[in-house]
Amino acid sequence: MANPKPAPAPPEVLFKPGWVTGKTKAVRIPTALEKQVKDIARCLDRKPSIADQVLAYAQSLLAE
């Protein structure tokens, strides 16, 4: 017979987020770019301080 009043699970055994920088949300991106966008997002998640540099570099590529 199952315990009628089970103890709640401690927070550390519940879902652990996969992102270091915090909460996430769903966004729509072209499927053809999904892997590249996820890879860039993971890099930014590991070192958020480089976000401005990454954006500036991406914009410089468009200016060429």
Secondary structure as GFF3:
##gff-version 3
##sequence-region A 1 64
A	DSSP	three_ten_helix	11	13	.	.	.	ID=ss1
A	DSSP	three_ten_helix	31	33	.	.	.	ID=ss2
A	DSSP	alpha_helix	34	46	.	.	.	ID=ss3
A	DSSP	three_ten_helix	48	50	.	.	.	ID=ss4
A	DSSP	alpha_helix	51	63	.	.	.	ID=ss5
###
